[in-house]
Amino acid sequence: MFKLLKLLLMKYIIWIVILAMVLPPQYVLAGWEITGRIIDREGNTILKRYFIQDNEIKVEKYDLIYSCNLKTESIIIVDPINLVFVKTTLKAYQSKMLEIKINIINDLLDFIPDNQKMEYESLYKTKAEKEIVLHDFINDSLIIRQLADTVKLMGYDALKFNITSNGRKLEEFFFTSEVNISKDINMGLFLQYAYLLEPEDFTIKYMVSKKYLETVNDGLVIRRFMFQDGYRTEWQVNKIDKKNIPAYEFGEPDLCKEITLDKWFIRRNQTDDKFYDDYE
């Protein structure tokens, strides 16, 4: 009996070893935790962290946290300062933003002469839709050029690239193929969410271009210098961990109050802290 148990145990151990050898690495360590910092145009440092696994992405900053499931289009957005959050979807968020903008447009049209209202209504609505839905970046003047420089950043070999448009430099970035997150994130799709939730990031408009996505596929951009209006903004990855991301990282936050999407948008435009009195 003892020999039989010993034989079964040995077979079990052998199977574990075989599985560990033949399974692809992503089944052993499934996701990524990427930590970095932004240096804005005023020189302020803002820490930022990404959790990425199987097309679920969580983005953390001191004043905003959001989780996106690219397979279901669900979004959880958290205000970590005021401890409130909202659960929604990509389409619902876009629809609510468009509704708000249409209401503003209708108010503006009251001041437009009747013979010009139709023209301005079409113009304003087209502009509003472009501010909400990220479209393909079609610009023949956009040039992404690999430079001769190769550097070592965080222990990884990195290539340097320049992005220009109409002769104006938009960005310099460093890319490594030694860290490949492409199996865990559809970058083109994720940018649709980031465009809505981080509208201050002007680079998203050209990041969605086919030229950019093809350049950074199968790797990771670990440092960026972005230029706008004579100012420079930086993004620098400080730490990369390949690890299994627990499900709770993408779930509802503890110690936060859930509010409706309508209240979320009211909160965005509300400067009086007494707004929160109605649910406390």
Secondary structure, DSSP 8 states (H G I E B T S, - for coil): -HHHHHHHHHHHHHHHHHHHHHS-HHHHS-EEEEEEEEE-TTS-EEEEEEEEETTEEEEEETTEEEEEETTTTEEEEEETTTTEEEEEEHHHHHHHHHHHHHHHHHHHHTTS-HHHHHHHHHHHHHHHHHHHS------TTEEEEEEEEEEEETTEEEEEEEEEETTEEEEEEEEESSS--TTT--HHHHHHHHHHH-TT-TTHHHHTSHHHHHHHTTSEEEEEEEEETTEEEEEEEEEEEEE---GGGGS--TT-EE--HHHHHHHHT---GGGGGGT-
